[in-house]
Amino acid sequence: MSVTATGVIKTFGDYTALSNVSLEAREGEFLALLGPSGSGKTTLLRILAGLEFPDAGQILIGGEDMAGRPARDRRVGFVFQQYALFRHMTVADNIGFGLTVRPRGSRPATREIARRVAELLELVQLPDLGRRYPAQLSGGQRQRVALARALAVEPRILLLDEPFGALDAKVRKDLRRWLREVHDRTGLTSIFVTHDQDEALDLADRVVVMDHGCIEQIDTPEALWDRPASAFVCDFLGGANRVAAIASDGIIDVGGIRLPNHAPALQDGPVTGFIRPHEFSLAAPGSPGIPVTIRRCLRTGAQAALETETHDGAIIEVTLSEPPAGLVPGLTQVLVPTAIRAYPV
């Protein structure tokens, strides 16, 4: 089931949460909405769900106009960050709740609800926990129950609002792999909100990068990483270092090192370059490049993470896969960039 937003605008008083936002989630696609706090991603998700209504624009689900239609009429499954489970109900009753409260004419028989709940407990890998209560589960298990409850009503689309935000890093990583498997098995169109770039790039077929209520770029994870469309996207993904550079005929000069630009075309003149930590090598003082002083050096196995400082006080972070011996604080070196993405100043 496809989902389309066209020209969506949403304001709260003087604050513009969404400014002319348009996107399409294709049928069966896993789409991530990624951005910092305040970028508008959760507001957009709530508008798709029918929990908020836009001031202008159109929402289509499966080609149907959702104007004025509340959440209960959209057949949308919604998974919240804080689970929102009923503490006084068992796991099985929580999962089946959406079916038991349907109007009598559309409510499945008790036996059918039990069958559906058992099927979903298997899907979320909790087959023996149906009689437990939420307080008896771990955070990861509760989030699986929340997903099963969203799937129980056989939604047309699945919306997830930072569902792993309350979990620790190890559980988050395990659950996101599992969530992708569930998505592939169900074939639902899924839209997932996160501020965690690793989560978005690992899970999604395409990622919508948002900032200040606008969409900066919609693309595959590979394209976002290799060809960021703006300085914001490049800076937000991958923790790139900012450096001053000069553009000339499509070539970027950084401290005498000339590199092709892996970004949209630029006019000649001063530009802001972005270099990721792993896109440096080291050279001896006096070589072309960026002279720096090492402030910190942390070795982890075969890698080294360096914090360096330029002569004007700028901090540049460097990751070396085969670090040479003798890297200690106070040592002067030259950073030689191996790739750059540059944008207007």
PEPEHU-V295968 format. One record per residue. PHI is phi in whole degrees, -180 to 180 (NA if undefined). BURIAL is # if it has 16 or more other C-alpha atoms within 10 Angstrom, else .. D_CENTER is the distance of its C-alpha to the mean C-alpha in Angstrom with 2 decimals. Layout:
# PEPEHU-V295968
phi = <PHI	PHI>
burial = <BURIAL	BURIAL>
d_center = <D_CENTER	D_CENTER>
This chain:
# PEPEHU-V295968
phi = <NA	-80	-131	-129	-116	-131	58	-77	-125	-143	-123	-125	66	-88	-95	-95	-82	-136	-126	56	-90	-135	-162	-137	-98	-75	-59	77	-86	-105	-112	-106	-100	-121	173	-72	-59	86	-81	104	-66	-70	-59	-63	-62	-67	-69	-63	-78	89	-86	-136	-123	-73	-76	-155	106	-135	-119	-118	-123	59	83	-92	-73	-95	-54	75	-90	-72	-57	-66	-99	-99	53	-113	-93	-124	-114	-93	-64	-98	70	56	-85	-81	-68	-86	-108	-68	-56	-62	-68	-61	-65	-84	-57	-62	-82	-72	-96	-67	-54	-53	-68	-112	-79	-66	-66	-55	-65	-68	-63	-62	-63	-64	-63	-61	-63	-72	-61	-65	-60	-93	63	-132	-65	-105	-110	-62	-92	-79	-108	-52	-65	-92	-112	-76	-59	-64	-67	-63	-69	-66	-64	-61	-67	-60	-63	-66	-80	-60	-84	53	-70	-79	-139	-120	-117	-130	-105	43	-67	-106	-62	-94	-108	-76	-61	-65	-66	-58	-66	-64	-72	-69	-65	-65	-62	-63	-65	-64	-58	-65	-74	-84	74	-74	-73	-123	-125	-126	-97	-155	-106	-94	-65	-62	-61	-65	-70	-78	-92	-87	-74	-138	-124	-102	-92	-120	-157	51	78	-125	-93	-84	-166	-123	-165	-70	-56	-64	-68	-61	-71	-84	-134	-62	-82	-146	-61	-62	-62	-63	-71	-73	-99	94	59	-71	-89	-88	-139	-80	-150	-126	-100	-154	54	81	-108	-108	-103	-125	58	91	-93	-108	-135	-69	-89	-95	-161	-55	-59	-128	-76	-65	129	-62	-139	-102	-99	-124	-128	-75	-55	-84	-97	-133	-124	-108	-139	-73	-54	96	-79	-60	139	-112	-67	-143	-116	-73	-99	-143	-140	-119	-95	-130	66	-88	-110	-136	-106	-109	-109	-120	-133	-79	-65	-99	92	-75	-96	-124	-97	-132	-119	-113	-81	-132	-69	-73	-73	88	-82	-134	-55	97	-74	-92	-141	-121	-88	-110	-69	-108	-158	-153	-125	-119	-139	-58	-64>
burial = <#	#	#	#	#	.	.	#	#	#	.	.	.	.	.	.	#	#	#	.	#	#	.	#	#	#	#	#	#	#	#	#	#	#	#	#	.	.	#	#	#	#	#	#	#	#	#	#	#	#	.	#	#	#	.	.	#	#	#	#	#	.	.	.	.	#	.	.	.	.	#	.	.	#	#	#	#	#	#	#	#	#	#	.	#	.	.	.	.	#	#	#	#	#	#	#	#	#	#	#	.	.	.	.	.	.	.	.	.	.	.	.	#	#	.	#	#	#	.	#	#	.	#	#	.	#	.	.	#	#	.	.	#	#	.	.	.	.	#	#	#	#	#	#	#	#	#	#	#	#	#	#	#	.	#	#	#	#	#	#	#	#	#	#	.	.	#	.	.	.	.	#	.	.	#	#	.	#	.	.	.	.	#	.	.	.	.	#	#	#	#	#	#	#	#	.	#	.	#	#	#	.	#	#	#	#	#	#	#	#	#	#	#	#	#	#	#	#	#	#	#	.	.	#	.	.	#	#	#	#	#	.	#	#	#	#	#	.	.	#	#	#	#	.	#	#	#	.	.	#	#	#	#	#	#	.	#	#	#	#	#	#	#	.	.	#	.	.	.	#	#	#	#	#	#	#	#	#	#	#	#	#	#	.	.	.	#	#	#	#	#	#	#	#	#	#	#	.	.	.	.	.	.	#	#	#	#	#	#	#	.	.	.	.	#	#	#	#	#	#	.	.	#	.	.	.	#	.	.	.	.	#	#	#	#	#	#	.	#	#	#	#	#	#	.>
d_center = <21.42	19.84	18.27	19.08	18.70	21.25	22.04	20.51	21.71	21.45	23.29	24.26	27.60	27.32	23.53	21.60	18.25	17.73	19.79	20.68	17.35	17.74	15.65	16.44	14.86	17.47	19.40	17.96	14.61	11.26	9.06	5.40	5.70	3.85	6.86	9.49	11.79	14.01	12.02	12.95	9.93	11.80	15.04	14.12	13.21	16.52	18.39	17.43	18.66	21.82	21.36	21.59	23.43	22.91	25.70	25.69	24.14	23.91	21.79	22.88	22.16	24.07	26.01	27.21	27.08	25.60	27.45	28.79	27.81	26.57	24.01	26.83	27.82	24.53	24.20	20.56	19.19	17.10	15.64	15.50	14.18	17.87	19.12	21.90	24.40	28.11	29.69	33.14	32.16	31.89	28.81	30.59	31.49	27.97	26.73	29.69	29.71	28.29	31.03	33.84	33.45	33.66	36.90	39.80	40.08	36.58	36.26	36.42	39.28	38.89	39.22	36.50	34.07	34.95	34.41	30.96	29.96	31.36	29.47	26.11	27.01	27.54	24.24	22.28	24.72	26.61	29.90	32.24	30.55	31.37	34.09	32.21	30.89	27.38	28.90	29.99	26.52	23.92	20.52	18.99	21.88	21.54	17.97	19.39	22.19	19.96	18.34	21.92	23.14	20.66	21.79	25.44	26.05	25.10	22.51	22.03	18.25	15.83	13.48	11.41	10.73	8.98	11.61	11.49	11.63	15.40	15.68	16.60	14.84	17.10	16.73	12.92	13.20	16.03	14.58	11.43	14.03	16.27	13.95	13.52	17.32	17.94	16.06	18.19	21.28	21.06	20.07	18.46	16.17	12.98	10.38	7.56	6.36	4.35	5.29	5.03	4.59	6.86	5.47	3.20	6.46	8.62	8.30	8.03	11.17	9.80	6.86	8.01	7.83	9.85	12.43	15.56	15.47	15.24	13.19	13.34	12.50	11.69	12.08	11.73	9.85	13.43	14.40	11.67	12.73	16.38	16.90	14.82	16.60	16.96	17.52	14.59	12.07	14.18	14.43	10.83	9.95	12.43	14.55	17.18	20.66	22.33	25.87	28.62	29.80	32.14	31.53	34.54	34.73	31.15	31.65	30.09	32.45	31.22	34.23	36.27	33.68	33.08	29.96	28.67	25.76	22.48	21.41	23.05	26.81	28.23	31.59	33.75	33.79	31.73	27.94	25.00	23.82	20.66	21.30	18.98	20.69	21.70	23.22	26.44	29.76	32.62	36.07	39.22	40.11	41.61	39.40	37.34	33.86	32.54	34.95	33.35	34.47	32.65	31.84	30.19	29.87	28.05	28.84	26.86	28.71	29.06	26.56	27.10	24.81	26.84	26.68	29.05	30.63	32.17	35.59	34.21	32.00	28.54	26.41	25.01	23.11	24.10	23.38	26.38	26.57	30.39	31.44	35.17	37.37	38.39	35.19	36.05	35.39	37.67	37.83	37.65	35.78	34.50	30.91	30.95	27.74	27.19	24.57	23.45	21.43	23.39	23.09	25.70	26.66>
